């Protein structure tokens, strides 16, 4: 009889253990859909090839302003840095990555606009950037019209270069390449006279050690680019949490510290931290 009691008790304990395992053993969620990190991971979309913003370094680590923002947000959501898995999200695939659930959110120079808001939701903005020019430190280019007759570089299909040719310097000689790294190399060699895209991206390149003192931003503010944190359409709970995290990042000084650390060497004249939900439009 005593043996039977022990066996029954053991069996009961085994059933309880199995039940607990079935209910709570797998608490990992690769996209971080839970309310806190726990023992799981969170996948975050960034760029891998933009110095100062989102860069995967040779040792496999990541650096840049977007990386710092993402890391801060993830911590506020309950995830430590070692629980973050950064996923490369190129511009053309950002909406798909969110809709498929490949990532929980995206910080990747993701400008908020009406067309994108049809497909994804945005928290933020967390940075107001502007289209600008990167030129050599001794360049005589001081205004947009100075580009007439000059060689201007941007990536293939870039709206930045088209904006310059259409409304600022129609006689600029456009050179389109596959990456901004190629443009920067051309600027250094003298093959082109200027590079155009968002000033934050240009500042990131100019801040690299090998380019310090060689380039400068023209400071033309040719457009307003409101960088937002992309979130899957309809996930308002995550948007609200990220907005609170961004407000906290600004109030505790972490935002300003990240700006100076990533863009400071390029003498980047950044705008003040934007207010959540306030989008600065482009001039019509």
Phi and psi in degrees as GROMACS dihedral restraints (atoms count N, CA, C in turn):
[ dihedral_restraints ]
;  ai    aj    ak    al  type     phi  dphi    fc
    3     4     5     6     1   -63.1    20    10
    4     5     6     7     1   -40.8    20    10
    6     7     8     9     1   -60.9    20    10
    7     8     9    10     1   -40.4    20    10
    9    10    11    12     1   -63.0    20    10
   10    11    12    13     1   -37.7    20    10
   12    13    14    15     1   -65.6    20    10
   13    14    15    16     1   -41.9    20    10
   15    16    17    18     1   -63.0    20    10
   16    17    18    19     1   -43.0    20    10
   18    19    20    21     1   -64.2    20    10
   19    20    21    22     1   -43.3    20    10
   21    22    23    24     1   -63.7    20    10
   22    23    24    25     1   -41.6    20    10
   24    25    26    27     1   -64.5    20    10
   25    26    27    28     1   -41.4    20    10
   27    28    29    30     1   -63.4    20    10
   28    29    30    31     1   -42.1    20    10
   30    31    32    33     1   -62.9    20    10
   31    32    33    34     1   -41.2    20    10
   33    34    35    36     1   -63.0    20    10
   34    35    36    37     1   -42.2    20    10
   36    37    38    39     1   -62.9    20    10
   37    38    39    40     1   -39.2    20    10
   39    40    41    42     1   -64.4    20    10
   40    41    42    43     1   -42.0    20    10
   42    43    44    45     1   -62.2    20    10
   43    44    45    46     1   -43.3    20    10
   45    46    47    48     1   -62.7    20    10
   46    47    48    49     1   -41.0    20    10
   48    49    50    51     1   -64.1    20    10
   49    50    51    52     1   -43.3    20    10
   51    52    53    54     1   -65.0    20    10
   52    53    54    55     1   -39.3    20    10
   54    55    56    57     1   -63.6    20    10
   55    56    57    58     1   -43.1    20    10
   57    58    59    60     1   -63.6    20    10
   58    59    60    61     1   -39.5    20    10
   60    61    62    63     1   -64.3    20    10
   61    62    63    64     1   -43.1    20    10
   63    64    65    66     1   -64.3    20    10
   64    65    66    67     1   -36.7    20    10
   66    67    68    69     1   -81.1    20    10
   67    68    69    70     1   -38.1    20    10
   69    70    71    72     1  -128.4    20    10
   70    71    72    73     1     5.5    20    10
   72    73    74    75     1   -68.7    20    10
   73    74    75    76     1   -35.8    20    10
   75    76    77    78     1  -104.9    20    10
   76    77    78    79     1    82.5    20    10
   78    79    80    81     1   -99.3    20    10
   79    80    81    82     1    14.5    20    10
   81    82    83    84     1   -86.1    20    10
   82    83    84    85     1   142.7    20    10
   84    85    86    87     1  -139.3    20    10
   85    86    87    88     1   111.1    20    10
   87    88    89    90     1   -62.7    20    10
   88    89    90    91     1   -27.4    20    10
   90    91    92    93     1   -98.9    20    10
   91    92    93    94     1    -0.5    20    10
   93    94    95    96     1    73.3    20    10
   94    95    96    97     1    44.7    20    10
   96    97    98    99     1   -80.3    20    10
   97    98    99   100     1   -11.3    20    10
   99   100   101   102     1   -72.3    20    10
  100   101   102   103     1   169.7    20    10
  102   103   104   105     1   -79.1    20    10
  103   104   105   106     1   -15.9    20    10
  105   106   107   108     1  -147.4    20    10
  106   107   108   109     1   166.6    20    10
  108   109   110   111     1   -68.8    20    10
  109   110   111   112     1   -45.8    20    10
  111   112   113   114     1    57.3    20    10
  112   113   114   115     1  -130.2    20    10
  114   115   116   117     1  -102.9    20    10
  115   116   117   118     1    11.1    20    10
  117   118   119   120     1   -93.8    20    10
  118   119   120   121     1  -169.2    20    10
  120   121   122   123     1  -121.0    20    10
  121   122   123   124     1   161.2    20    10
  123   124   125   126     1  -130.5    20    10
  124   125   126   127     1   132.7    20    10
  126   127   128   129     1   -98.0    20    10
  127   128   129   130     1   129.5    20    10
  129   130   131   132     1  -127.7    20    10
  130   131   132   133     1   132.4    20    10
  132   133   134   135     1   -87.2    20    10
  133   134   135   136     1   131.7    20    10
  135   136   137   138     1  -142.8    20    10
  136   137   138   139     1   173.3    20    10
  138   139   140   141     1   -86.7    20    10
  139   140   141   142     1   149.9    20    10
  141   142   143   144     1  -104.6    20    10
  142   143   144   145     1    -7.4    20    10
  144   145   146   147     1  -128.0    20    10
  145   146   147   148     1    24.1    20    10
  147   148   149   150     1  -120.7    20    10
  148   149   150   151     1    97.5    20    10
  150   151   152   153     1   -55.7    20    10
  151   152   153   154     1   139.5    20    10
  153   154   155   156     1    86.3    20    10
  154   155   156   157     1   -16.7    20    10
  156   157   158   159     1  -122.9    20    10
  157   158   159   160     1   -67.5    20    10
  159   160   161   162     1  -143.4    20    10
  160   161   162   163     1   107.0    20    10
  162   163   164   165     1  -136.3    20    10
  163   164   165   166     1   128.5    20    10
  165   166   167   168     1   -90.8    20    10
  166   167   168   169     1   117.7    20    10
  168   169   170   171     1   -84.2    20    10
  169   170   171   172     1   162.7    20    10
  171   172   173   174     1   -54.4    20    10
  172   173   174   175     1   -29.7    20    10
  174   175   176   177     1   -84.2    20    10
  175   176   177   178     1     3.6    20    10
  177   178   179   180     1    91.1    20    10
  178   179   180   181     1    -5.6    20    10
  180   181   182   183     1   -84.3    20    10
  181   182   183   184     1   171.8    20    10
  183   184   185   186     1  -125.8    20    10
  184   185   186   187     1   147.5    20    10
  186   187   188   189     1  -147.4    20    10
  187   188   189   190     1   155.0    20    10
  189   190   191   192     1   134.1    20    10
  190   191   192   193     1   166.0    20    10
  192   193   194   195     1   -62.4    20    10
  193   194   195   196     1   -45.3    20    10
  195   196   197   198     1   -61.9    20    10
  196   197   198   199     1   -34.7    20    10
  198   199   200   201     1   -66.6    20    10
  199   200   201   202     1   -42.7    20    10
  201   202   203   204     1   -64.5    20    10
  202   203   204   205     1   -41.4    20    10
  204   205   206   207     1   -63.4    20    10
  205   206   207   208     1   -46.1    20    10
  207   208   209   210     1   -61.5    20    10
  208   209   210   211     1   -41.7    20    10
  210   211   212   213     1   -65.0    20    10
  211   212   213   214     1   -40.7    20    10
  213   214   215   216     1   -64.8    20    10
  214   215   216   217     1   -46.1    20    10
  216   217   218   219     1   -60.0    20    10
  217   218   219   220     1   -48.2    20    10
  219   220   221   222     1   -58.0    20    10
  220   221   222   223     1   -39.4    20    10
  222   223   224   225     1   -64.1    20    10
  223   224   225   226     1   -40.0    20    10
  225   226   227   228     1   -67.3    20    10
  226   227   228   229     1   -24.7    20    10
  228   229   230   231     1   -85.1    20    10
  229   230   231   232     1    -5.8    20    10
  231   232   233   234     1   108.1    20    10
  232   233   234   235     1    13.5    20    10
  234   235   236   237     1  -115.2    20    10
  235   236   237   238     1   133.1    20    10
  237   238   239   240     1   -82.4    20    10
  238   239   240   241     1   162.2    20    10
  240   241   242   243     1   -53.1    20    10
  241   242   243   244     1   -36.3    20    10
  243   244   245   246     1   -75.9    20    10
  244   245   246   247     1    -2.8    20    10
  246   247   248   249     1  -100.5    20    10
  247   248   249   250     1     0.8    20    10
  249   250   251   252     1   -93.8    20    10
  250   251   252   253     1   130.2    20    10
  252   253   254   255     1  -112.7    20    10
  253   254   255   256     1   109.9    20    10
  255   256   257   258     1   -80.3    20    10
  256   257   258   259     1   133.2    20    10
  258   259   260   261     1  -118.8    20    10
  259   260   261   262     1   130.6    20    10
  261   262   263   264     1   -68.7    20    10
  262   263   264   265     1   123.3    20    10
  264   265   266   267     1  -125.7    20    10
  265   266   267   268     1   100.1    20    10
  267   268   269   270     1   -72.1    20    10
  268   269   270   271     1   158.2    20    10
  270   271   272   273     1   -52.4    20    10
  271   272   273   274     1   -42.8    20    10
  273   274   275   276     1   -71.1    20    10
  274   275   276   277     1   -15.0    20    10
  276   277   278   279     1  -113.6    20    10
  277   278   279   280     1     5.3    20    10
  279   280   281   282     1   -62.8    20    10
  280   281   282   283     1   -47.6    20    10
  282   283   284   285     1   -62.0    20    10
  283   284   285   286     1   -41.3    20    10
  285   286   287   288     1   -65.5    20    10
  286   287   288   289     1   -39.1    20    10
  288   289   290   291     1   -61.4    20    10
  289   290   291   292     1   -37.7    20    10
  291   292   293   294     1   -73.7    20    10
  292   293   294   295     1   -45.4    20    10
  294   295   296   297     1   -65.8    20    10
  295   296   297   298     1   -32.6    20    10
  297   298   299   300     1   -77.1    20    10
  298   299   300   301     1   -15.5    20    10
  300   301   302   303     1    81.3    20    10
  301   302   303   304     1    19.6    20    10
  303   304   305   306     1   -65.8    20    10
  304   305   306   307     1   -31.4    20    10
  306   307   308   309     1  -136.9    20    10
  307   308   309   310     1   157.6    20    10
  309   310   311   312     1   -82.0    20    10
  310   311   312   313     1   -40.9    20    10
  312   313   314   315     1  -153.8    20    10
  313   314   315   316     1   166.6    20    10
  315   316   317   318     1  -129.7    20    10
  316   317   318   319     1   128.5    20    10
  318   319   320   321     1  -122.6    20    10
  319   320   321   322     1    97.5    20    10
  321   322   323   324     1  -152.5    20    10
  322   323   324   325     1    63.4    20    10
  324   325   326   327     1    42.1    20    10
  325   326   327   328     1    50.9    20    10
  327   328   329   330     1   -97.6    20    10
  328   329   330   331     1    91.7    20    10
  330   331   332   333     1   -69.4    20    10
  331   332   333   334     1   133.4    20    10
  333   334   335   336     1   -78.1    20    10
  334   335   336   337     1   126.8    20    10
  336   337   338   339     1  -147.4    20    10
  337   338   339   340     1   167.1    20    10
  339   340   341   342     1   -62.9    20    10
  340   341   342   343     1   -36.9    20    10
  342   343   344   345     1   -65.4    20    10
  343   344   345   346     1   -43.6    20    10
  345   346   347   348     1   -68.5    20    10
  346   347   348   349     1   -33.5    20    10
  348   349   350   351     1   -66.7    20    10
  349   350   351   352     1   -14.0    20    10
  351   352   353   354     1   -72.4    20    10
  352   353   354   355     1   -23.6    20    10
  354   355   356   357     1  -110.0    20    10
  355   356   357   358     1   -28.4    20    10
  357   358   359   360     1  -137.8    20    10
  358   359   360   361     1   164.4    20    10
  360   361   362   363     1  -102.4    20    10
  361   362   363   364     1   155.1    20    10
  363   364   365   366     1  -125.7    20    10
  364   365   366   367     1   137.7    20    10
  366   367   368   369     1   -98.0    20    10
  367   368   369   370     1   158.4    20    10
  369   370   371   372     1   104.4    20    10
  370   371   372   373     1  -153.2    20    10
  372   373   374   375     1   -73.6    20    10
  373   374   375   376     1   161.8    20    10
  375   376   377   378     1  -117.9    20    10
  376   377   378   379     1    -4.1    20    10
  378   379   380   381     1  -157.8    20    10
  379   380   381   382     1   134.9    20    10
  381   382   383   384     1  -103.9    20    10
  382   383   384   385     1   110.5    20    10
  384   385   386   387     1  -106.8    20    10
  385   386   387   388     1   171.9    20    10
  387   388   389   390     1  -140.1    20    10
  388   389   390   391     1   147.5    20    10
  390   391   392   393     1   -65.8    20    10
  391   392   393   394     1   137.2    20    10
  393   394   395   396     1  -149.9    20    10
  394   395   396   397     1  -174.2    20    10
  396   397   398   399     1  -120.0    20    10
  397   398   399   400     1   141.9    20    10
  399   400   401   402     1  -107.3    20    10
  400   401   402   403     1   127.6    20    10
  402   403   404   405     1  -133.9    20    10
  403   404   405   406     1   168.8    20    10
  405   406   407   408     1   -69.3    20    10
  406   407   408   409     1   152.6    20    10
  408   409   410   411     1   -58.8    20    10
  409   410   411   412     1   -29.4    20    10
  411   412   413   414     1  -100.5    20    10
  412   413   414   415     1    15.9    20    10
  414   415   416   417     1   -68.8    20    10
  415   416   417   418     1   148.9    20    10
  417   418   419   420     1   -95.1    20    10
  418   419   420   421     1     7.3    20    10
  420   421   422   423     1   -77.3    20    10
  421   422   423   424     1   120.7    20    10
  423   424   425   426     1  -128.5    20    10
  424   425   426   427     1   -11.5    20    10
  426   427   428   429     1  -147.4    20    10
  427   428   429   430     1   163.8    20    10
  429   430   431   432     1   -57.8    20    10
  430   431   432   433     1   -39.4    20    10
  432   433   434   435     1   -67.4    20    10
  433   434   435   436     1   -17.6    20    10
  435   436   437   438     1   -65.4    20    10
  436   437   438   439     1   -12.6    20    10
  438   439   440   441     1   -77.5    20    10
  439   440   441   442     1   -14.7    20    10
  441   442   443   444     1   -57.5    20    10
  442   443   444   445     1   125.8    20    10
  444   445   446   447     1    83.1    20    10
  445   446   447   448     1    -6.3    20    10
  447   448   449   450     1   -98.1    20    10
  448   449   450   451     1   160.9    20    10
  450   451   452   453     1   -91.3    20    10
  451   452   453   454     1   119.0    20    10
  453   454   455   456     1  -112.3    20    10
  454   455   456   457     1   131.4    20    10
  456   457   458   459     1  -112.5    20    10
  457   458   459   460     1   140.7    20    10
  459   460   461   462     1  -157.1    20    10
  460   461   462   463     1   175.1    20    10
  462   463   464   465     1   -81.7    20    10
  463   464   465   466     1   155.9    20    10
  465   466   467   468     1   -57.3    20    10
  466   467   468   469     1   129.8    20    10
  468   469   470   471     1    82.6    20    10
  469   470   471   472     1     4.4    20    10
  471   472   473   474     1   -66.9    20    10
  472   473   474   475     1   133.4    20    10
  474   475   476   477     1   -74.2    20    10
  475   476   477   478     1   -22.3    20    10
  477   478   479   480     1   -60.4    20    10
  478   479   480   481     1   -50.6    20    10
  480   481   482   483     1   -64.9    20    10
  481   482   483   484     1   -38.0    20    10
  483   484   485   486     1   -64.1    20    10
  484   485   486   487     1   -38.0    20    10
  486   487   488   489     1   -60.1    20    10
  487   488   489   490     1   -42.8    20    10
  489   490   491   492     1   -64.2    20    10
  490   491   492   493     1   -48.2    20    10
  492   493   494   495     1   -66.6    20    10
  493   494   495   496     1   -34.3    20    10
  495   496   497   498     1   -76.5    20    10
  496   497   498   499     1   -42.0    20    10
  498   499   500   501     1  -125.7    20    10
  499   500   501   502     1    -5.7    20    10
  501   502   503   504     1  -120.2    20    10
  502   503   504   505     1   -53.5    20    10
  504   505   506   507     1  -139.3    20    10
  505   506   507   508     1    82.1    20    10
  507   508   509   510     1   -62.9    20    10
  508   509   510   511     1   -20.0    20    10
  510   511   512   513     1   -98.1    20    10
  511   512   513   514     1    11.9    20    10
  513   514   515   516     1   -66.7    20    10
  514   515   516   517     1   142.1    20    10
  516   517   518   519     1   -94.1    20    10
  517   518   519   520     1   103.2    20    10
  519   520   521   522     1   -80.0    20    10
  520   521   522   523     1   131.0    20    10
  522   523   524   525     1  -118.5    20    10
  523   524   525   526     1   117.2    20    10
  525   526   527   528     1  -105.9    20    10
  526   527   528   529     1   131.8    20    10
  528   529   530   531     1  -129.9    20    10
  529   530   531   532     1   179.2    20    10
  531   532   533   534     1   -86.0    20    10
  532   533   534   535     1   -16.0    20    10
  534   535   536   537     1  -151.1    20    10
  535   536   537   538     1   157.4    20    10
  537   538   539   540     1   -69.9    20    10
  538   539   540   541     1   -25.0    20    10
  540   541   542   543     1   -59.8    20    10
  541   542   543   544     1   -38.2    20    10
  543   544   545   546     1   -66.6    20    10
  544   545   546   547     1   -38.9    20    10
  546   547   548   549     1   -62.4    20    10
  547   548   549   550     1   -43.8    20    10
  549   550   551   552     1   -63.7    20    10
  550   551   552   553     1   -39.8    20    10
  552   553   554   555     1   -63.5    20    10
  553   554   555   556     1   -38.9    20    10
  555   556   557   558     1   -66.6    20    10
  556   557   558   559     1   -37.4    20    10
  558   559   560   561     1   -65.7    20    10
  559   560   561   562     1   -40.7    20    10
  561   562   563   564     1   -66.0    20    10
  562   563   564   565     1   -38.9    20    10
  564   565   566   567     1   -81.2    20    10
  565   566   567   568     1   -16.4    20    10
  567   568   569   570     1    94.0    20    10
  568   569   570   571     1     5.2    20    10
  570   571   572   573     1   -68.8    20    10
  571   572   573   574     1   -26.4    20    10
  573   574   575   576     1  -132.2    20    10
  574   575   576   577     1   160.6    20    10
  576   577   578   579     1   -98.9    20    10
  577   578   579   580     1   -20.6    20    10
  579   580   581   582     1  -159.6    20    10
  580   581   582   583     1   155.8    20    10
  582   583   584   585     1  -123.9    20    10
  583   584   585   586     1   138.2    20    10
  585   586   587   588     1  -125.8    20    10
  586   587   588   589     1   134.8    20    10
  588   589   590   591     1  -175.2    20    10
  589   590   591   592     1  -161.6    20    10
  591   592   593   594     1   -62.0    20    10
  592   593   594   595     1   142.2    20    10
  594   595   596   597     1   -63.5    20    10
  595   596   597   598     1   -30.6    20    10
  597   598   599   600     1   -64.6    20    10
  598   599   600   601     1   -40.3    20    10
  600   601   602   603     1   -67.0    20    10
  601   602   603   604     1   -44.7    20    10
  603   604   605   606     1   -63.3    20    10
  604   605   606   607     1   -40.7    20    10
  606   607   608   609     1   -63.9    20    10
  607   608   609   610     1   -36.3    20    10
  609   610   611   612     1   -61.3    20    10
  610   611   612   613     1   -42.1    20    10
  612   613   614   615     1   -68.0    20    10
  613   614   615   616     1   -45.7    20    10
  615   616   617   618     1   -63.9    20    10
  616   617   618   619     1   -25.3    20    10
  618   619   620   621     1   -79.0    20    10
  619   620   621   622     1    -9.3    20    10
  621   622   623   624     1   -64.5    20    10
  622   623   624   625     1   146.3    20    10
  624   625   626   627     1   -53.2    20    10
  625   626   627   628     1   -42.9    20    10
  627   628   629   630     1   -71.8    20    10
  628   629   630   631     1   -11.7    20    10
  630   631   632   633     1  -111.6    20    10
  631   632   633   634     1    -0.8    20    10
  633   634   635   636     1   -57.3    20    10
  634   635   636   637     1   126.9    20    10
  636   637   638   639     1    84.4    20    10
  637   638   639   640     1    -8.5    20    10
  639   640   641   642     1   -91.4    20    10
  640   641   642   643     1   -31.0    20    10
  642   643   644   645     1  -123.4    20    10
  643   644   645   646     1   162.9    20    10
  645   646   647   648     1  -147.3    20    10
  646   647   648   649     1   156.9    20    10
  648   649   650   651     1   -86.1    20    10
  649   650   651   652     1   139.3    20    10
  651   652   653   654     1   -73.1    20    10
  652   653   654   655     1   -25.1    20    10
  654   655   656   657     1    73.1    20    10
  655   656   657   658     1    37.1    20    10
  657   658   659   660     1   -88.5    20    10
  658   659   660   661     1   -21.4    20    10
  660   661   662   663     1    50.9    20    10
  661   662   663   664     1    63.5    20    10
  663   664   665   666     1   -80.0    20    10
  664   665   666   667     1   -12.4    20    10
  666   667   668   669     1  -159.8    20    10
  667   668   669   670     1   168.6    20    10
  669   670   671   672     1  -111.4    20    10
  670   671   672   673     1   123.7    20    10
  672   673   674   675     1  -119.9    20    10
  673   674   675   676     1   107.5    20    10
  675   676   677   678     1   -91.9    20    10
  676   677   678   679     1   100.5    20    10
  678   679   680   681     1   -74.4    20    10
  679   680   681   682     1   125.6    20    10
  681   682   683   684     1  -118.9    20    10
  682   683   684   685     1   167.5    20    10
  684   685   686   687     1   -96.1    20    10
  685   686   687   688     1   114.6    20    10
  687   688   689   690     1   -75.9    20    10
  688   689   690   691     1   134.4    20    10
  690   691   692   693     1  -135.0    20    10
  691   692   693   694     1   150.8    20    10
  693   694   695   696     1   -55.6    20    10
  694   695   696   697     1   137.9    20    10
  696   697   698   699     1   -55.0    20    10
  697   698   699   700     1   128.0    20    10
  699   700   701   702     1    94.6    20    10
  700   701   702   703     1    -9.6    20    10
  702   703   704   705     1   -87.3    20    10
  703   704   705   706     1    68.6    20    10
  705   706   707   708     1   -68.3    20    10
  706   707   708   709     1   -28.7    20    10
  708   709   710   711     1   -62.6    20    10
  709   710   711   712     1   -43.2    20    10
  711   712   713   714     1   -69.2    20    10
  712   713   714   715     1   -38.7    20    10
  714   715   716   717     1   -57.4    20    10
  715   716   717   718     1   -46.2    20    10
  717   718   719   720     1   -62.2    20    10
  718   719   720   721     1   -42.5    20    10
  720   721   722   723     1   -65.5    20    10
  721   722   723   724     1   -40.4    20    10
  723   724   725   726     1   -68.3    20    10
  724   725   726   727     1   -39.4    20    10
  726   727   728   729     1   -60.1    20    10
  727   728   729   730     1   -40.7    20    10
  729   730   731   732     1   -64.7    20    10
  730   731   732   733     1   -38.8    20    10
  732   733   734   735     1   -64.5    20    10
  733   734   735   736     1   -41.4    20    10
  735   736   737   738     1   -65.3    20    10
  736   737   738   739     1   -40.4    20    10
  738   739   740   741     1   -61.7    20    10
  739   740   741   742     1   -40.9    20    10
  741   742   743   744     1   -66.3    20    10
  742   743   744   745     1   -38.0    20    10
  744   745   746   747     1   -62.3    20    10
  745   746   747   748     1   -37.9    20    10
  747   748   749   750     1   -71.9    20    10
  748   749   750   751     1   -46.8    20    10
  750   751   752   753     1   -67.1    20    10
  751   752   753   754     1   -30.6    20    10
  753   754   755   756     1   -92.2    20    10
  754   755   756   757     1     3.4    20    10
  756   757   758   759     1    89.2    20    10
  757   758   759   760     1    -3.7    20    10
  759   760   761   762     1   -67.8    20    10
  760   761   762   763     1   -33.1    20    10
  762   763   764   765     1   -64.1    20    10
  763   764   765   766     1   -51.1    20    10
  765   766   767   768     1   -62.0    20    10
  766   767   768   769     1   -39.4    20    10
  768   769   770   771     1   -62.1    20    10
  769   770   771   772     1   -41.0    20    10
  771   772   773   774     1   -68.5    20    10
  772   773   774   775     1   -38.8    20    10
  774   775   776   777     1   -60.8    20    10
  775   776   777   778     1   -49.3    20    10
  777   778   779   780     1   -64.4    20    10
  778   779   780   781     1   -39.9    20    10
  780   781   782   783     1   -66.6    20    10
  781   782   783   784     1   -36.6    20    10
  783   784   785   786     1   -94.5    20    10
  784   785   786   787     1   -29.2    20    10
  786   787   788   789     1  -116.5    20    10
  787   788   789   790     1   -15.5    20    10
  789   790   791   792     1   -52.0    20    10
  790   791   792   793     1   -45.0    20    10
  792   793   794   795     1   -59.6    20    10
  793   794   795   796     1   -18.9    20    10
  795   796   797   798     1   -93.5    20    10
  796   797   798   799     1     5.0    20    10
  798   799   800   801     1    57.0    20    10
  799   800   801   802     1    44.2    20    10
  801   802   803   804     1   -74.6    20    10
  802   803   804   805     1   121.5    20    10
  804   805   806   807     1   -89.4    20    10
  805   806   807   808     1    81.0    20    10
  807   808   809   810     1   -74.1    20    10
  808   809   810   811     1   153.3    20    10
  810   811   812   813     1   -75.2    20    10
  811   812   813   814     1   157.3    20    10
  813   814   815   816     1   -58.9    20    10
  814   815   816   817     1   159.9    20    10
  816   817   818   819     1   -56.9    20    10
  817   818   819   820     1   128.2    20    10
  819   820   821   822     1   -70.6    20    10
  820   821   822   823     1   157.2    20    10
  822   823   824   825     1   -84.2    20    10
  823   824   825   826     1   140.8    20    10
  825   826   827   828     1   -56.8    20    10
  826   827   828   829     1   129.1    20    10
  828   829   830   831     1    84.0    20    10
  829   830   831   832     1    -2.4    20    10
  831   832   833   834     1  -100.6    20    10
  832   833   834   835     1   112.2    20    10
  834   835   836   837     1  -102.9    20    10
  835   836   837   838     1   124.4    20    10
  837   838   839   840     1   -86.7    20    10
  838   839   840   841     1   115.3    20    10
  840   841   842   843     1   -78.0    20    10
  841   842   843   844     1   163.2    20    10
  843   844   845   846     1   -82.7    20    10
  844   845   846   847     1   151.5    20    10
  846   847   848   849     1   -64.9    20    10
  847   848   849   850     1   137.7    20    10
